[in-house]
């Protein structure tokens, strides 16, 4: 059990990390979408849109922890994060399939490659800090936000591979395929956030929706 002082301290840390995430992802989104539009890269544009989803996830956390009782907003926060994943997946899937069928040939993007490498360095550290804080708080929404950040790490790797294959080998199909991988991972994470799987306890569905409640029930004899 956490004392009120501990919960306040962890809640402040969760908001600080969410603020860092929102700021970084806003910059990342602007750079990725702009570079993607210039190069005609759906994977790069999809990555930038994922950054906007990640930013919205951070804003949800800030909204949740501005409430005197953050746990009361836990279920809705998770659902909002899940919906943001689904929106990303739909857009990227449609555009990727359209590019594959239409035979679009995106240009190489050195800016996109540099951005992907930078995100591979930054996002794992931020995700680790978010997840540690979320688990200490027993907050499924904060853990879900950490998984969004970790997803960005995976997507950075996928994006980097797609961009390098296109730039070095001229495999234009690698770009929309990378986009489809991004969409598939987004759907999986969206489902987990919607169900509240971040708590690790199925009883969340019967305890009013908060991870704190789920852990409390699981500890009863």
N, C-alpha and C positions, 0 to 999 in steps of 0.2 A: 504494500500500500504506500502511495506517495503522500507526503504531507502537502498542505496547500502551498507552502513556500516552494517546494520542489516542483509542483505542477506549474506554478507561475514561471519559475526559472526555465523549465523545459518548454513551456508554451512560448516564452519570449525567444528562445533559441529557434524553435520551429518557425516563428514568424521571420526571424533574421535570415534563416536559410532560404525560406520561401522568397524573401525579397531579393537575395542574391540570385536565385534561380530566375525570377521574373526579369531582372535587369539583363543577365547574360543572354537569356533566350530571346528577348526583344531584339538585342543587337544581332544575335545569330540569325533570327528570322529575316530581318531586313537584308542582311548580307546574302543569305542563301537564296531567298526568293528573287532578289535582284540579279544575282549571278545566274540563277536557273533560267530566268526569263531571257537573259542575254544569250545563253548557250542553248536554250531550247531543251533543257534537261528536266524531265518530270521527276526524276529521283531527287535532284537538288531542290526543286520547288516543293516536293513532298517533304523533304527534310526541313525546309523552312517553315512549312505549315505545321509540322510536328513541333517545331520550336514554339509556335503560337499556342498549340495545345498544351505544351509544357508550361508556358507562361500562364495560361488560363488555370491550370492546375495549381500553380503557386498562388494565384489570386484567390482561388477557392480556399486554400489553407489560411491565407491572411484574413479572409472573410470569416471563416469558422472560428479562429482564435481571437477575434475581436469580441466574441460573445462571452458574457460572464461564465457560461457553462458550455464550453466548446463541444462536449460530448453530445449535447442535444442536437448539434448540427452534423454529427458524424455520418449518419446514413445518407442525408441529402448531399453532403460533400462527396462521398464515394460515388453516388449516382451521377453527379455532375462531371466528375473526372471520367467515369465510364463513357458517358455520352460524348465527351470531347474526343475520346479515342475512336468511337464509331464514326463520327463525322470525318475524321482524318482518313480512316480506312476506306470509306466510300469514295471520297474524292480521288485519292491516289490510285485506287483500283480502276476506276473508270478511265482516268487519264492514261494509266499504264497500258491497259488493254487497247485503248484507242491508238496509242503510239505504236504498239506492236503490230496491230492490224494495218495501220497506215504506213508503216515502214519509216517513221520519222528518224532522222539522223542528227542527234544533238551534237553540238560542237564541244570540244574539250574545254575544261574550266580549271585553270590553275588556282583561281580564288576559291572555288569549291573544294579542291583537294586540300588546300591549306586550312580551310575552315573545318573540314572533317578531321584532320590531324589534331587541330587545337581542341576540338570537342572530345576526342579520344583521351586527351590528357586531363581536361578539366572535369568532365562529367562523372567519372568514377569516384573522385574524391568527394564531390558534392553529394552524390547519391549515398555514399557510405555515411556521411554526417547526418543526412536526413533520415536514413533508416535507423541509425542508432538512436536518434532523438525520438522517432516515432515508436519504436519498441519500448523505450523507457516510459513513454507516455501511455502505452497501450492504445495508440491511436492508429486505426486502420487507414484514415485519410492521409496522415503524414507518411505512413509506409507506402501507400499508393503513390504519393507524390514522389517518393524516392525511387519507386519502380519506373515512373515516367522518366526520371532523370537517367536511370540505368538503361532504359530503353533507348534513350538518345545516344548512349555509348554504343550499343549494338548497331543502331541505325547509322552512326558515324562510320563504323567499320564497313557496313554494307555499302553505304554511299561511296566510301573511299575505293573499295574494290570496283564498283561499277564505273566510277569516273576514271580510274586508272586503266581499266580494260578498254574503255572507249578512247582514252587519250593515247595509250601506247600501242594498242592492237587494232584500233578502229572498229571494235565490236559495239556498234550502236545499240544493238538489242540488249546489251548488259544494263543500260540505263533504266528502261522500263521494267526489266526483270527485278532490278534492285528495288524499284518502286513497289512492285507486288510483294516482295519480302517485307518491306516496311509496312504495307497494309495488313499483311497476315499477322505480324507481331502485334500491331495496334489492336486488331480484333481480339486476340487472346488476352491482352492486358485490359482491354475494355470490359470483357466478360468477367475477369477476376475482380476488377474494381466494382462493377455493378453488383456482384454477388457478395462482396465484402470478404473475399478470400484472404485479404491481407492480414486478418486477425488470426488466421490459423485455427479458428474454432467455428464450426457450423452453427453453434448456438447463437451466433449473432442475429440470426433471423428471428429468434424468439425472445430476445432480450432488449428490444427497443432500438437496436441498430448500432450500439456503440461497442467498440472493442473493449473498453474498460468494463462494460457490463458482461461481455462474453468471457473475459478472463476471470471475473468475479464468480460467474456461474460455474466455470470449469474447475475452480479451486474448491468448490463445496464438496463434502464427502458424499 
